[in-house]
């Protein structure tokens, strides 16, 4: 992999590696763009097939975070961290303490929070070494788990998609296939179930899928079958890059919208969905509720105000859909166009301030 070529083509600023022999920490932090403001992004704890896969994950996710903040109108840059999970790690606590020291060494250029494989308790451990962390348990005076708020935003986005595709935002009677029953997927299932949605779920962890099904009267299918479920909405809430030239032809849905990051394997996949007549609700727009909530204190907003901002994802997506139709472009292209336009405005404003 030509790392500098990739960073140049995608506008990345910095890639940071840290290996701590004592704790076993192997961490990568990717800072994509700090010009709009302090670069923020969650920390992912995951086993990777290779170090290159971990690097690519950090790079792609950090770029997506920049667009997520821009799309939500938040003055922050995008970043992401990954901690490689491996057999040499003996103490999870010591790994996250070591990671906290790495975050602190960046002197406020990077702030982090919960992501795939991490939880509020991990954030509390990181907080023993640095103040640049979000999502600490409420019992310890923090913001708590952002997953329910992320799911709320996804639910609001799905409502916007239903109104466009069916002329009504009513969830009752609609079939929604949820891929991934982790924190966000489970909370999304709850919102949809409460509104009368008929759920089909899958997860790589069978026990997690079965628990969600039991709680919300859902049907369980295996992870490969989820792509072929006849449904109104396909909601990816697991890992990224699952929408590609192999999976898109298998979809039997009218709408794709979920909480996962980087759902498209490649930019052309958004166009492929569009050409198939599937309404795609861009990931970095629909799943922005978590960052809206976690940054409310930095922005001088109350929790109640951040909840209202999250609910406004419904209107943001309705506007985006109208732009897509007017410009005759895919919704994925419309979302990138709007985010890049705002980033250009932010950089122009920053340049004037510096002058």
C-alpha positions in Angstrom: 0.0 0.0 0.0 1.3 3.4 -1.0 0.2 5.2 2.2 1.3 8.8 1.2 -0.4 8.5 -2.2 -3.6 7.5 -0.5 -3.4 10.3 2.0 -2.7 12.8 -0.8 -5.6 11.7 -2.9 -8.0 11.7 0.0 -6.7 14.8 1.8 -5.4 13.2 5.0 -3.2 15.2 7.3 -1.6 12.7 9.7 -1.3 9.1 10.5 0.0 8.1 13.9 1.2 4.7 15.1 1.9 3.6 18.6 3.2 0.3 19.9 3.5 -0.1 23.7 5.5 -3.3 24.5 4.3 -3.5 28.1 0.5 -3.4 27.5 0.5 -4.8 24.0 -1.1 -1.7 22.5 -1.0 -1.5 18.7 -2.9 1.7 17.8 -3.4 3.8 14.7 -4.9 7.3 14.7 -5.8 8.9 11.4 -6.5 12.7 11.4 -8.2 13.5 8.1 -8.9 17.3 8.3 -8.5 19.6 11.3 -9.1 22.8 9.5 -12.8 23.0 10.5 -11.9 22.5 14.2 -10.5 19.9 16.6 -10.5 16.5 14.9 -12.8 14.0 16.6 -13.5 10.3 16.1 -14.2 7.1 17.9 -11.7 4.4 18.8 -12.4 1.0 17.3 -11.1 -2.2 19.0 -11.0 -5.0 16.5 -9.0 -8.0 15.3 -7.8 -7.3 11.7 -6.6 -9.8 9.0 -3.6 -7.6 8.5 -2.0 -4.3 9.6 -2.8 -2.9 6.2 -6.5 -3.6 6.7 -6.3 -1.7 10.0 -4.6 1.3 8.3 -7.2 1.4 5.5 -10.0 1.2 8.1 -8.6 4.1 10.1 -8.0 6.2 6.9 -11.5 5.6 5.4 -13.3 6.1 8.7 -11.5 9.4 9.5 -12.5 10.8 6.1 -16.1 9.8 6.7 -16.0 11.6 10.0 -15.0 14.8 8.3 -18.0 14.5 6.0 -20.2 13.5 9.0 -19.4 16.7 10.9 -19.7 18.9 7.8 -23.0 17.3 6.9 -24.3 17.9 10.4 -23.1 21.5 10.4 -20.6 20.9 13.2 -17.3 22.8 13.3 -15.0 19.8 13.8 -12.6 17.9 11.7 -12.7 14.1 11.2 -10.4 11.5 12.7 -10.5 7.9 13.8 -8.5 5.5 15.9 -8.2 1.7 15.7 -6.7 -0.5 18.3 -5.6 -3.9 16.9 -7.0 -6.7 19.0 -4.5 -9.6 19.3 -3.6 -12.5 21.4 -0.7 -10.7 23.1 -3.0 -8.4 25.0 -3.4 -9.6 28.6 -5.2 -6.7 30.1 -7.9 -4.7 28.3 -7.7 -2.0 31.0 -3.9 -1.5 30.5 -4.4 -1.2 26.7 -6.9 1.5 27.0 -4.9 3.4 29.6 -1.9 3.3 27.2 -4.2 4.5 24.4 -5.3 7.4 26.7 -1.7 8.4 27.1 -1.3 8.5 23.4 -4.4 10.7 23.0 -3.0 13.0 25.7 0.4 13.3 23.9 -1.5 14.9 21.0 -2.3 17.9 23.3 -5.9 18.4 22.2 -5.5 17.9 18.4 -7.6 14.7 18.7 -10.6 13.7 20.8 -12.1 10.3 20.9 -15.1 8.3 21.9 -16.9 5.0 21.6 -16.9 2.9 18.4 -17.2 -0.7 17.3 -15.7 -3.0 20.0 -15.6 -0.3 22.7 -18.0 0.9 25.4 -18.5 3.7 27.9 -16.4 1.8 30.5 -13.4 1.8 28.1 -13.9 5.6 27.7 -13.8 5.9 31.5 -10.4 4.1 31.5 -9.1 6.4 28.8 -10.3 9.4 30.8 -7.9 8.4 33.6 -5.1 9.5 31.3 -6.6 12.3 29.2 -9.5 14.8 29.2 -9.9 14.5 25.4 -12.5 11.7 25.5 -16.3 11.5 25.2 -19.0 9.0 26.1 -17.9 8.4 29.7 -20.7 6.7 31.7 -23.3 9.1 33.1 -22.7 7.7 36.6 -19.2 9.2 36.3 -20.4 12.5 35.1 -20.1 11.9 31.4 -22.4 11.9 28.4 -23.1 8.2 28.5 -23.6 5.8 25.6 -24.4 7.7 22.4 -25.8 4.6 20.7 -29.5 5.3 21.5 -29.1 8.8 20.0 -27.4 7.5 16.9 -30.3 5.0 16.5 -32.8 7.8 17.0 -31.2 9.7 14.1 -31.3 6.6 11.9 -35.0 6.1 12.7 -35.7 9.7 11.8 -33.8 9.2 8.5 -35.8 6.0 7.7 -39.0 8.0 8.2 -37.8 10.5 5.6 -37.0 7.6 3.2 -40.4 6.0 3.7 -42.2 9.3 3.0 -40.2 9.6 -0.3 -40.6 6.0 -1.4 -44.2 5.3 -0.2 -45.8 8.7 0.3 -46.0 8.3 4.1 -43.5 8.1 6.9 -45.6 5.4 8.7 -43.4 2.6 9.9 -46.3 0.3 10.9 -46.5 -2.7 8.6 -43.2 -2.0 6.9 -40.5 -4.7 6.8 -37.1 -3.6 7.9 -34.1 -5.9 7.7 -31.4 -4.9 10.2 -27.9 -6.1 9.6 -26.1 -6.1 13.0 -27.7 -6.2 16.4 -25.0 -4.3 18.4 -25.7 -1.2 20.3 -27.1 0.9 17.5 -28.9 -2.0 15.7 -30.6 -3.1 18.9 -31.8 0.4 19.8 -33.0 1.0 16.2 -35.0 -2.3 16.4 -36.7 -0.9 19.5 -37.7 2.4 17.8 -39.1 0.5 14.8 -40.8 -2.2 16.9 -42.6 0.5 19.0 -43.9 2.0 15.8 -45.2 -1.3 14.4 -42.4 -2.3 12.1 -41.9 -5.9 11.1 -38.3 -6.8 11.7 -35.8 -9.3 10.3 -32.4 -9.3 11.9 -29.0 -10.9 11.5 -25.7 -10.7 13.3 -22.3 -12.5 13.2 -23.0 -13.3 16.9 -26.0 -15.7 16.8 -26.8 -15.1 20.5 -27.0 -11.3 19.9 -29.4 -11.8 17.0 -31.6 -14.2 19.0 -31.7 -11.8 21.9 -32.8 -8.9 19.7 -35.4 -11.2 18.0 -36.8 -12.3 21.3 -37.1 -8.7 22.6 -38.6 -7.2 19.5 -40.5 -10.1 17.9 -38.1 -10.3 15.0 -37.2 -13.0 12.6 -33.6 -14.2 12.5 -31.7 -15.0 9.3 -28.1 -15.9 8.9 -25.7 -13.0 7.9 -25.5 -14.0 4.3 -29.3 -14.3 3.9 -29.9 -10.7 5.1 -29.0 -9.2 1.7 -31.8 -11.2 0.0 -34.6 -10.5 2.4 -37.7 -9.1 0.7 -38.1 -5.9 2.7 -39.0 -2.2 2.5 -35.8 -1.0 4.2 -32.4 -2.6 4.5 -30.6 -1.1 7.5 -26.8 -1.8 7.7 -25.8 -1.4 11.4 -22.6 -3.4 11.5 -19.3 -2.9 9.7 -18.6 -0.9 6.6 -18.0 -1.6 2.9 -21.0 -4.0 2.7 -22.6 -2.4 -0.3 -20.7 -3.4 -3.3 -21.0 -5.0 -6.8 -21.6 -8.4 -5.1 -24.2 -7.5 -2.6 -26.2 -4.7 -4.3 -27.6 -7.0 -7.0 -29.0 -9.2 -4.3 -30.9 -6.5 -2.4 -34.7 -6.7 -2.5 -35.6 -3.4 -0.9 -36.8 0.1 -1.7 -34.6 1.9 0.8 -31.1 1.5 2.3 -30.5 3.4 5.5 -28.6 2.3 8.7 -26.1 3.2 11.4 -23.0 1.6 10.0 -20.1 3.9 8.8 -18.7 3.7 5.3 -21.4 1.4 4.0 -20.4 1.9 0.3 -17.4 -0.1 -0.7 -16.7 2.5 -3.5 -18.2 5.7 -4.6 -19.7 4.0 -7.7 -21.8 1.8 -5.4 -24.0 4.8 -4.6 -24.6 5.3 -8.3 -25.4 1.6 -8.6 -28.1 1.8 -5.9 -29.5 4.9 -7.6 -29.7 3.1 -11.0 -31.4 0.2 -9.4 -34.1 2.5 -8.1 -33.1 2.0 -4.4 -33.2 5.1 -2.3 -29.9 5.3 -0.4 -29.8 7.4 2.8 -26.1 8.4 3.0 -24.5 7.0 6.1 -22.6 10.0 7.3 -25.9 12.0 7.3 -28.3 9.5 8.8 -25.9 8.3 11.6 -24.7 11.7 12.8 -26.9 11.6 15.9 -24.1 10.2 18.1 -21.6 13.0 17.3 -24.3 15.6 17.6 -25.0 14.4 21.1 -21.4 13.8 22.2 -20.3 17.3 21.2 -23.2 19.2 22.7 -21.1 20.4 25.6 -18.3 21.7 23.4 -20.9 23.6 21.3 -22.7 25.1 24.3 -25.8 23.0 23.7 -28.0 21.2 26.2 -28.9 17.6 25.9 -32.4 18.5 25.0 -31.1 20.7 22.2 -28.9 18.0 20.8 -31.9 15.6 20.8 -33.8 18.1 18.7 -30.9 18.5 16.3 -30.8 14.7 16.0 -34.5 14.6 15.1 -33.8 17.2 12.5 -31.9 14.5 10.5 -35.4 13.8 9.1 -35.5 17.2 7.4 -31.9 17.1 6.4 -32.5 13.9 4.4 -35.7 15.2 2.9 -33.8 18.2 1.6 -31.0 16.0 0.4 -33.4 13.8 -1.5 -34.9 16.9 -3.2 -31.4 18.0 -4.3 -30.7 14.5 -5.6 -33.8 14.7 -7.8 -33.3 18.2 -8.9 -29.7 17.7 -9.9 -30.4 14.2 -11.3 -27.6 12.7 -9.2 -27.4 9.9 -6.6 -28.1 10.8 -3.0 -24.6 9.7 -2.1 -23.2 12.3 -4.6 -25.5 15.0 -3.3 -24.4 14.3 0.3 -20.7 14.6 -0.7 -21.4 17.7 -2.7 -23.0 19.5 0.2 -20.4 18.3 2.7 -17.5 19.4 0.5 -19.1 22.7 -0.1 -19.4 23.4 3.6 -15.8 22.3 4.1 -14.6 24.7 1.5 -16.5 27.5 3.2 -15.0 26.5 6.6 -11.5 26.6 5.1 -12.1 29.9 3.4 -13.3 31.4 6.7 -10.3 29.9 8.6 -7.9 31.5 6.1 -9.5 34.9 6.6 -9.3 34.5 10.3 -5.6 33.7 10.1 -5.0 36.7 7.8 
